[in-house]
Amino acid sequence: DGNGHVLWGGANTPGMITLPWSDNSLRFDYASPNFRALAANSFQVKLEGADAHWSDWSRETYRDYTNIHEGDYRFRVRASDLHGKLGAEAQFSFRVLPPWYRTWWAYLVYLVVATLMVALGLQLRSNVERRRNRDLARLIETRTEELSASNQALEQANAALQRQTI
């Protein structure tokens, strides 16, 4: 993995290995069991889940992959000797877990926070509307009292006027 740890060594496939997101940079070192002409061996590799095709034949005995996205992968390597004879293919399967912020529980937290923010926004809006309604009710009450007082004064003036005309 990216920390220099050996995850698997040997001919037997270990099965699926799970790696945390922080270990998403890998180096695969490989060799061929053809010991007569080690320098003449060529290799092809393919990382299923990332590479669309096999690599070109190369004498390099390692392949680096950096910033591998979360998901399931299978690294495959095959060798060819000096005469073009293919050896057995080796495979290594692994899974890179998503970073914490792309896990199901993180999405659940996002949903809860978004729901709380909407609820808080609605609550604030409701409080503003209630305050506005209280202010309007007070204004209506004040205006009603003013109109009642004005009506009483008008009625008294009208009654006084009617008494004078009689």
C-alpha positions in Angstrom: 0.0 0.0 0.0 1.0 3.7 0.0 2.7 3.3 3.4 5.2 0.7 2.2 3.4 -2.3 3.6 3.3 -5.6 1.8 -0.3 -6.7 1.4 0.4 -10.0 -0.4 3.4 -12.0 -1.4 3.4 -15.3 -3.0 1.7 -17.4 -5.7 -1.6 -18.1 -3.9 -4.3 -15.5 -4.4 -5.3 -14.2 -0.9 -8.9 -13.4 -1.8 -10.4 -10.0 -1.6 -8.4 -7.5 0.5 -10.1 -4.3 1.8 -8.0 -1.1 1.9 -9.0 2.1 3.6 -9.2 5.3 1.4 -6.0 6.5 2.8 -4.1 3.6 1.2 -5.4 4.2 -2.3 -1.9 4.4 -3.9 -0.4 1.0 -4.6 2.7 -0.5 -6.1 2.5 -3.9 -7.6 5.9 -5.7 -7.8 6.0 -9.0 -9.7 8.4 -11.5 -11.2 8.3 -14.5 -13.4 9.3 -18.0 -12.3 11.5 -18.3 -15.5 15.0 -18.1 -13.9 17.0 -19.0 -17.0 16.7 -15.6 -18.6 15.2 -13.2 -16.0 16.2 -10.1 -18.0 14.4 -11.4 -21.1 11.0 -11.7 -19.4 8.3 -9.3 -20.5 5.1 -8.4 -18.6 1.7 -7.2 -19.3 -0.6 -5.8 -16.6 -4.2 -4.8 -16.3 -6.0 -3.3 -13.3 -9.7 -4.3 -13.9 -11.9 -1.5 -12.7 -9.4 1.2 -13.9 -7.6 0.0 -17.1 -9.7 -0.6 -20.2 -6.9 -2.7 -21.9 -3.8 -4.7 -21.1 -0.6 -2.6 -21.0 2.0 -2.9 -23.6 4.6 -5.6 -23.0 7.4 -4.2 -20.8 10.4 -5.5 -18.9 9.5 -3.4 -15.8 8.7 -5.6 -12.8 6.4 -3.1 -11.0 3.4 -0.9 -11.7 2.3 2.1 -9.6 -1.3 3.2 -9.3 -2.1 6.4 -7.4 -5.3 7.9 -6.2 -7.4 4.8 -6.9 -11.1 5.6 -6.5 -13.2 3.5 -4.2 -14.5 0.3 -5.6 -13.5 -3.3 -6.4 -10.4 -4.0 -8.5 -8.5 -7.0 -9.8 -4.8 -6.6 -10.7 -3.7 -9.1 -13.4 -0.2 -9.7 -14.6 1.1 -12.2 -17.2 4.6 -12.9 -18.3 6.2 -13.9 -21.6 9.7 -15.4 -21.8 12.4 -14.8 -24.4 10.7 -17.0 -26.9 7.2 -15.4 -26.5 5.9 -18.3 -24.4 3.2 -17.0 -22.0 3.3 -18.1 -18.4 0.5 -18.4 -16.0 -1.5 -15.3 -15.1 -1.4 -14.0 -11.5 -4.3 -12.1 -10.0 -4.9 -10.0 -6.9 -8.3 -8.7 -5.9 -8.8 -5.8 -3.6 -11.4 -3.2 -2.6 -10.7 0.4 -1.8 -13.2 1.8 0.7 -14.7 5.3 0.1 -13.4 8.2 2.2 -15.4 8.9 5.3 -17.3 11.8 3.6 -18.7 9.4 0.9 -20.0 6.6 3.2 -23.6 5.8 3.8 -23.5 7.1 7.3 -22.0 10.4 6.1 -24.8 10.8 3.6 -27.2 10.1 6.4 -25.6 12.9 8.5 -25.9 15.2 5.4 -29.6 14.4 5.1 -30.2 15.0 8.8 -28.3 18.3 8.8 -30.2 19.4 5.6 -33.5 18.4 7.2 -32.6 20.3 10.4 -31.6 23.4 8.3 -34.9 23.3 6.4 -36.8 22.9 9.7 -34.8 25.8 11.3 -35.5 28.0 8.2 -39.2 27.2 8.4 -39.2 27.9 12.2 -37.4 31.2 11.7 -39.9 32.2 8.9 -42.8 31.2 11.1 -41.4 33.3 14.0 -41.1 36.3 11.7 -44.7 35.8 10.5 -46.0 35.4 14.1 -44.2 38.6 15.1 -45.6 40.5 12.1 -49.1 39.2 12.9 -48.8 40.4 16.5 -47.6 43.8 15.4 -50.5 44.0 12.9 -53.0 42.9 15.6 -51.7 45.7 17.9 -51.9 48.2 15.1 -55.5 47.2 14.3 -56.4 47.4 18.0 -54.8 50.8 18.3 -56.5 52.1 15.1 -59.8 50.6 16.3 -59.6 52.4 19.6 -58.7 55.6 17.8 -61.7 55.2 15.5 -64.0 54.4 18.4 -62.8 57.5 20.3 -63.2 59.6 17.1 -66.7 58.1 16.5 -67.7 58.9 20.1 -66.5 62.5 19.7 -68.4 62.8 16.4 -71.5 61.4 18.0 -71.2 63.8 20.9 -70.7 66.7 18.5 -73.6 65.5 16.3 -75.9 65.2 19.4 -74.8 68.7 20.5 -75.5 70.1 17.1 -79.0 68.4 17.0 -79.8 70.0 20.4 -78.8 73.4 19.1 -81.0 73.1 16.1 -84.1 72.2 18.1 
